[in-house]
């Protein structure tokens, strides 16, 4: 098992659990001590983005780093991404999108028709090796 941690310089690294010699509890959280150095959990938004961006996450609000692979729809008026389809009864699972970060999801959508009566958006995803796909 690998842990996504930050090194002493604040850069993201993947550390194997078997590399950890011991875990030291500090005021700043646990330190994972290995032969290569000391690692911590990412705590700041900058560190979280550094660790999770290569895995498909983007910062969409000052307090939200979102897995774009799980986004089902984007409401441009409410500036929110939803993780369930529009027809889900409990479609309340969402993350807000700040105006400064809206461009990160706006390029993934285009206006179109969903169903018979609803105007909405179609979500585009960049897929490796295949280009753009429609969800």
C-alpha positions in Angstrom: 0.0 0.0 0.0 1.2 3.5 -0.9 0.6 6.7 1.1 0.3 10.0 -0.7 2.4 12.3 1.5 4.6 15.4 1.3 8.3 15.4 1.9 10.2 17.9 4.1 10.3 20.4 1.3 6.6 20.2 0.8 6.7 18.3 -2.5 4.3 15.3 -3.0 5.7 11.8 -2.9 4.3 8.3 -2.8 5.6 6.3 0.1 5.2 2.6 0.5 3.8 1.6 3.9 6.6 -0.9 4.3 9.2 2.0 4.0 7.8 3.6 7.2 10.1 2.9 10.1 7.9 4.6 12.7 5.2 7.3 13.0 5.8 10.2 15.3 2.8 12.2 16.6 3.4 16.0 16.6 1.4 19.2 16.9 1.3 19.4 13.1 0.0 15.9 12.8 1.8 12.5 12.3 5.2 12.3 10.8 6.1 9.2 8.8 9.8 8.5 9.3 11.6 6.5 6.6 15.2 5.9 5.7 14.8 8.5 2.9 13.4 11.2 5.2 10.3 12.5 7.1 6.9 12.8 5.5 3.6 14.3 6.5 0.0 14.3 5.3 -0.8 17.2 2.9 -2.4 19.9 5.0 -2.6 23.1 2.9 -4.6 23.5 -0.3 -1.3 23.8 -2.3 -0.1 20.5 -0.9 -3.4 18.8 -1.5 -3.4 20.0 -5.1 0.2 18.9 -5.6 -0.6 15.4 -4.4 -4.0 14.9 -6.0 -3.8 16.8 -9.3 -2.0 14.0 -11.1 -4.9 11.8 -10.2 -7.5 13.9 -11.8 -8.4 16.4 -9.0 -8.7 20.1 -9.5 -9.2 22.9 -7.0 -12.6 24.4 -7.8 -13.1 26.6 -4.8 -10.9 27.8 -2.0 -11.9 24.9 0.2 -12.7 22.2 -2.4 -10.4 19.9 -4.4 -12.7 17.9 -6.7 -12.2 14.6 -8.5 -13.3 15.6 -12.0 -13.8 12.0 -13.1 -16.8 11.8 -10.7 -18.5 15.0 -11.8 -21.8 14.2 -13.5 -23.0 17.7 -14.3 -22.2 21.4 -13.9 -24.6 24.2 -13.2 -23.2 27.4 -14.6 -25.8 29.6 -12.9 -25.3 28.2 -9.4 -21.6 27.5 -10.1 -21.7 24.0 -8.7 -20.6 20.5 -9.9 -22.8 17.6 -9.0 -21.7 14.0 -8.5 -25.1 12.4 -9.3 -27.2 12.5 -12.4 -29.9 15.1 -12.6 -32.6 12.4 -12.2 -31.1 11.2 -8.8 -33.7 11.8 -6.1 -31.1 12.8 -3.6 -29.0 14.8 -6.0 -27.7 17.0 -3.2 -24.1 15.9 -3.4 -22.2 18.8 -4.9 -19.2 21.1 -4.6 -19.2 24.8 -5.2 -17.1 26.3 -8.0 -15.6 29.8 -7.4 -15.8 32.4 -10.2 -12.0 32.3 -10.5 -12.0 28.5 -11.0 -15.1 28.2 -13.1 -13.0 28.1 -16.3 -11.6 24.7 -15.2 -15.0 23.1 -15.6 -16.6 25.5 -18.2 -14.4 24.1 -20.9 -15.8 20.6 -20.2 -19.4 21.5 -21.0 -21.5 22.7 -23.9 -25.2 23.7 -23.9 -27.5 21.0 -25.2 -30.7 19.1 -24.6 -31.0 16.5 -21.9 -34.2 14.4 -22.1 -37.3 15.8 -23.6 -38.0 19.0 -21.6 -34.8 20.0 -19.8 -32.1 22.3 -21.0 -28.8 21.3 -19.6 -25.3 20.6 -20.3 -23.4 17.7 -21.8 -20.1 17.0 -20.1 -17.0 16.3 -22.1 -14.1 14.4 -20.7 -10.6 14.2 -22.0 -9.7 10.5 -22.3 -6.1 9.3 -22.6 -5.2 8.0 -26.1 -8.8 8.6 -27.4 -9.1 12.4 -27.3 -12.5 13.8 -26.2 -15.5 11.6 -25.1 -19.0 12.6 -24.3 -20.5 11.4 -21.1 
